[in-house]
């Protein structure tokens, strides 16, 4: 109307931003609803009954618990922070957070389809995710002491309330959590969209030619693209002709564990030192694993 024409790249960035947001929103919504259910319906006693007392066994148990949760990394942080506030050891919570977006059936099936109905990449991806989560979880079990949260979490006392009142409290909790996490999702999506628009993939591909540099480039790419773990295999498969299996696995394992959206959500929930330990541990483990192929 006023004759202002914006550059084409702005519209491109806008489209990418909206598509990342639309892709992530259902999973964030599911995540905060599950978080609300845990907050209101799951008691500390229930957690204590199922969680092994031994630190290492707790990490192993939580690592494989991810198989049962069809959760994407977009919605996993609120679930984990709620579980930890209920008495799950932080090391077990982190192990669960790292594997749940990768080893659940939905993601494994999507990976299988994306790579031409071949189970090989899906299996290597699962083994890698489990190995990384076990190492990082045990590292945190012995290396991190103290309260993991940025602010004190309220312990909900489970007074006798009617079922419908609990449902209402669950929804109230989910809405509050959605708005608290939603801002980090929006900021993360905007940064990812800007980087995708203005940093050319071809430049990254030209840098990553050797096995070491190609794994690092693909890890960096998975971080900035901030794709949902349900969709990232389709993007990874488009690089099959350019990159070796190890680099593709680096992309498929690192992205769901650490990306821009998820990093901002972790920093909002947990203390910086803990987040740096998680990111550092994941980076080293994924990189080493990718070099095995």
Buried (B, 14 or more C-beta within 10 A) or exposed (E): EEEEEEEEEEEBBBEBBEEBBEBBBBBBBBBBBBBBBBBBBBBBEBBEEEBBEEBBEBBBBBBBBBBEBBBBBBBBBBBBBBBBBBBBBBBBBBBBBBBBBBBBEBBBEBBBBBBEEEEEBBEBBBBBBBBBBBBBBBBBBEEBEEEBBBEEBEEBEBEEEEEEEBBEBBBEBBEEBBEBBBEBBBEBBBBBBBBBBEEEBEEBBEEBEEBBEBBBBBBBBBBBBBBBBBBBBBBBBEBBEBBBBBBBBBBBBBBBBBBBBBBBBBBBBBBEEBBEBBBEBBBBBBBEBBEEB
